[in-house]
Amino acid sequence: MRLIRLIANLGYGSQKDVKSMLRAGRVRLADGTQLGENSTAEHDDIRIDGQKLDPPAGLVAMLNKPAGYTCSTSDPGKIVYELLPWRFMRRKPIVAPVGRLDRDTTGLLLLTDDGDFSHRVTAPKAKIAKTYLVQLARPLNGDEAAIFAAGTLMLRSEKTPLAPAELDVLGPTTARLTISEGRYHQAKRMFAAVGNHVESLQRTRIGGLDLGDLAEGQWRMLSPAEAARVFEG
């Protein structure tokens, strides 16, 4: 692919913008050699302002989403792209959230430009486990784990019961919930169904991938091996 088009498709600017970057000497090889409009170079050897290019197609990133941000490109409030390089939103195809977290739900959010990867994670038949740390308004009754594990819990307005879910009680009003479905506001509705109310919800793990020490509001690229951990466990 022509250098100008390559850099533009990665979201660094329009083709006109990229031409200006080249003329200004901002695009170089790792050894400092300046690149021009007709130059050819390996993707991994290209630098813009001294920084490596974002990965080519197949990028997967992880964000520790704070409360108050929506997984949208056009919400009137705060959006997760404010926490990411803006070129992610201009990239072709766009680097999009893999599924969504509610505005007030925090934690692990994956983003990718790989539609196949996104579908493999979010497809109902995939049944990839997602784990949440839950803070509740009222103390647990003690029977919630058995109710969630039974696979018979019906949510309001639903026609089929939920698949079995795992609940680990951590304290009187704190628990860890692992589910393999992705129904609308599922975790909150599950606790509502047993007479409680979720005050805060943090997703900590998807499949075999967890947040690790990634600070709230921070993001990082995932290696192919790390991204593959989503399908483990």
C-alpha positions in Angstrom: 0.0 0.0 0.0 1.2 3.5 -0.8 2.8 5.2 2.2 0.4 8.2 2.2 -2.7 6.0 2.1 -1.2 3.6 4.7 -0.7 6.4 7.3 -4.0 8.0 6.5 -5.9 4.7 6.9 -4.3 4.4 10.4 -6.1 7.6 11.4 -3.2 10.0 11.6 -4.9 12.4 9.3 -6.3 12.9 5.8 -4.0 12.1 2.8 -3.4 15.9 2.5 -2.4 15.9 6.2 0.0 13.1 5.7 1.6 14.8 2.7 2.2 17.8 4.9 3.7 15.6 7.6 6.1 14.1 5.0 7.2 17.5 3.8 7.8 18.6 7.4 10.1 15.7 8.0 7.9 14.1 10.6 7.8 10.7 9.0 11.1 8.8 9.1 12.6 5.4 9.4 13.9 4.0 12.7 17.4 5.0 11.7 16.3 8.6 11.1 16.1 8.6 7.3 13.4 11.0 6.1 10.6 9.5 4.0 8.9 11.2 1.0 5.6 10.7 -0.8 7.0 8.0 -3.1 9.1 6.2 -0.4 8.5 2.5 0.5 9.1 1.1 3.9 8.2 -1.8 6.2 5.3 -0.9 8.6 7.4 -1.7 11.7 10.2 0.5 10.5 8.2 3.7 10.1 8.2 6.4 12.8 6.0 9.5 13.1 7.5 12.1 15.4 9.9 9.4 16.6 7.0 7.0 17.6 6.3 3.7 16.0 3.1 3.4 13.9 0.1 1.8 15.4 -0.3 -1.9 14.4 -1.8 -2.7 11.0 -5.2 -4.4 10.7 -6.0 -6.6 13.7 -5.2 -4.1 16.4 -6.6 -5.0 19.8 -6.4 -2.6 22.8 -7.6 -2.8 26.4 -9.0 0.2 28.3 -9.8 0.4 32.0 -12.9 2.4 31.6 -13.9 4.9 34.3 -17.5 5.7 35.2 -19.2 8.4 33.3 -18.0 7.5 29.8 -20.1 6.0 27.0 -18.9 3.5 24.4 -19.9 5.8 21.6 -18.5 8.1 18.9 -21.2 10.8 19.1 -22.8 10.8 22.6 -23.4 14.3 23.9 -21.6 13.4 27.1 -18.1 12.0 27.7 -17.0 9.2 25.4 -14.3 6.6 25.7 -12.5 8.0 22.7 -11.5 11.0 24.9 -9.2 8.5 26.8 -7.7 7.1 23.6 -5.7 8.5 20.7 -8.2 10.3 18.5 -6.8 8.5 15.5 -8.5 5.3 16.7 -11.8 6.9 15.8 -10.5 8.1 12.4 -8.9 4.8 11.5 -10.3 2.7 8.6 -12.0 0.6 9.8 -12.6 2.3 13.1 -11.2 0.9 16.4 -14.5 0.1 18.0 -15.5 -1.2 21.4 -16.0 -5.0 21.6 -19.5 -5.0 23.1 -20.3 -2.2 25.5 -20.1 -1.2 29.1 -22.8 1.1 30.6 -22.0 4.7 31.3 -21.6 4.0 35.0 -20.0 0.5 34.7 -16.2 0.5 34.9 -13.4 -1.8 34.0 -12.1 -3.9 31.2 -13.2 -2.8 27.7 -11.7 -4.2 24.6 -11.4 -2.3 21.4 -10.5 -3.5 17.9 -10.6 -2.8 14.2 -11.0 -6.6 13.6 -14.7 -7.4 13.0 -14.1 -11.1 13.1 -12.4 -10.9 16.5 -15.2 -8.7 17.9 -17.9 -11.2 16.6 -16.0 -14.1 18.1 -16.0 -12.4 21.5 -19.6 -11.1 21.5 -21.5 -13.9 19.7 -24.0 -15.5 22.1 -22.8 -19.0 21.1 -19.3 -18.1 22.2 -20.3 -18.1 25.9 -17.2 -16.3 26.9 -17.1 -15.7 30.7 -17.1 -12.2 32.0 -16.4 -11.4 35.6 -17.6 -8.4 37.5 -16.9 -6.9 41.0 -20.2 -5.9 42.4 -21.0 -3.4 45.2 -24.6 -3.7 46.5 -26.9 -1.3 48.3 -28.1 -4.0 50.8 -26.5 -7.0 52.4 -26.8 -10.3 50.6 -29.4 -12.8 51.8 -27.2 -15.8 51.5 -29.2 -17.7 48.8 -28.1 -15.6 45.8 -25.3 -17.9 44.7 -27.6 -20.9 44.6 -30.3 -19.0 42.7 -27.8 -17.7 40.1 -26.2 -21.2 39.7 -29.5 -23.0 39.1 -30.0 -21.7 35.6 -33.7 -21.0 36.3 -33.6 -17.3 37.1 -36.0 -15.3 34.9 -35.5 -11.6 34.3 -38.4 -9.2 33.9 -39.6 -9.1 30.3 -37.5 -12.1 29.3 -38.9 -15.3 27.9 -36.0 -17.7 28.7 -34.2 -18.2 32.0 -30.6 -17.1 32.4 -27.7 -19.6 32.0 -26.1 -20.7 35.3 -23.8 -18.0 36.7 -21.2 -18.1 39.5 -21.3 -15.8 42.5 -18.5 -15.5 45.0 -19.4 -13.6 48.1 -16.6 -11.3 49.2 -18.4 -9.4 52.0 -21.9 -8.5 53.2 -22.5 -6.1 50.2 -19.6 -7.2 47.9 -19.4 -10.1 45.5 -17.8 -11.3 42.3 -20.2 -12.4 39.6 -19.2 -14.4 36.5 -21.7 -14.7 33.6 -21.5 -16.3 30.2 -24.2 -14.2 28.5 -24.6 -10.6 27.6 -28.2 -9.6 28.1 -29.1 -6.0 28.5 -28.0 -4.7 31.9 -27.8 -8.3 32.9 -25.8 -8.1 36.2 -27.9 -5.2 37.5 -31.1 -7.0 36.6 -30.0 -10.2 38.2 -29.6 -8.5 41.6 -32.8 -6.6 41.1 -34.5 -10.0 40.6 -33.4 -11.1 44.1 -34.4 -7.8 45.8 -31.1 -5.9 45.7 -29.6 -2.9 43.9 -26.2 -2.6 42.3 -24.4 0.5 43.4 -21.2 0.0 41.4 -20.1 -2.6 38.8 -16.6 -3.2 37.5 -15.7 -5.7 34.8 -12.4 -7.3 35.8 -12.0 -10.2 33.4 -13.0 -11.5 29.9 -12.2 -15.1 29.4 -8.6 -15.6 30.5 -7.7 -11.9 30.2 -7.8 -9.6 33.2 -7.1 -6.0 33.9 -3.9 -6.7 35.7 -2.3 -3.5 37.0 -3.8 -1.2 34.3 -4.9 2.0 36.0 -8.4 3.4 35.6 -8.6 5.6 32.6 -5.4 4.1 31.0 -5.2 1.9 27.9 -2.6 -0.3 26.2 -2.2 -2.4 23.1 -2.5 -6.1 23.5 -0.1 -8.6 21.8 -1.7 -11.4 19.7 -1.0 -13.8 22.6 -2.7 -11.5 25.1 -5.7 -11.0 22.9 -6.0 -14.8 22.4 -6.4 -15.2 26.2 -9.9 -13.9 25.8 -10.8 -17.3 24.4 -9.2 -19.2 27.3 -10.7 -20.2 30.6 
